[in-house]
Amino acid sequence: MYARITGTGSYLPEKVLHNRDLEKIVDTSDKWIRERTGIIKRHIAAEGQTTRDLAVEAARRALQSAGRQPQDVDLIIVATTTPDKVFPSTACLVQQSLDIHGCPAFDVQAVCTGFVYALGVADKFIRSGSHRCALVIGAETISRILDWSDRSTCVLFGDGAGAVVLEPSEAPGILSTHLHADGKYEELLHVPGGVSRGYPAEEAGGAFVQMKGNEVFRIAVNTLGKIVDETLEENQLQKSDIDWLVPHQANIRIIAATAKKLNLDMNQVVVTVDEHGNTSAASIPLALDVAVREGRIKPGQTLIMEAFGGGFTWGSALLRL
């Protein structure tokens, strides 16, 4: 028995922030952002619009795509770094909004690798036979934890949500997931404050994302190359067996380096970083939904999803649609 994706959905807030808008806020330029990151624009949640709101819209579209109703769902996992509340979990809030009752609902926090982590967990639930219809969501309002005077971070991120429906199948679906972390890199990419330790003054970092970009870039490229090898080796596949790379959308240069590792033409890579920016845990399911709805990714094709995020965390999933 396999777990198989039977539906995809996504949602982006209406407000769009272009690079030229950022030129008016911080000392940066459209040319610099495009050349360094590949980003042209990103979506920003409206005032009062929360992670739950984005997640619910993506979930509804995924359920519609799968031909399922909310009452069919017996497991909800939300990957997010920006929950609505300390508690209850955003998954419980999504459950409430969808009028679903009684099934397990919980959050996973692995920053940009969150969706891959959540997919890996849901895969085990489905394969065990304990659950038959899982809603797996990546949703973020990263704009809430950005210092809009820090040009090294505020140009990179955007808000959004993506979701998939996972159901059992005798035909191969998710072939393997590979999840890793190493906390020794904590301070290369982090938010320095938190609930139990309190928040430092704004000038000391406050509750905003801090990143040492050059070091993160170097480690990300090396690590993602290794996880590609790990994924192929475990499944006894060749690079030529991969039809699509659906990567975390952080930086076009990191995406291109991973594609090169797989000997994939960029036409075989789903790229949405130009339109969405880095939406953290939402980026992979957002990109997947875009490619599926555009008809680029077709049933029976083999995909690798991979991501790298704060922690550091990293992971991959190999699957067939």
PyMOL commands that set and color helices and strands:
alter all, ss='L'
color gray80, all
select helices_A, chain A and resi 19-22+30-37+51-66+70-72+90-97+111-128+142-145+183-188+202-204+213-234+239-241+252-261+266-268+273-276+280-293
alter helices_A, ss='H'
color red, helices_A
select strands_A, chain A and resi 2-11+15-18+41-44+75-79+105-108+134-140+160-169+174-181+189-190+210-211+244-247+302-309+313-320
alter strands_A, ss='S'
color yellow, strands_A
deselect
rebuild
show_as cartoon
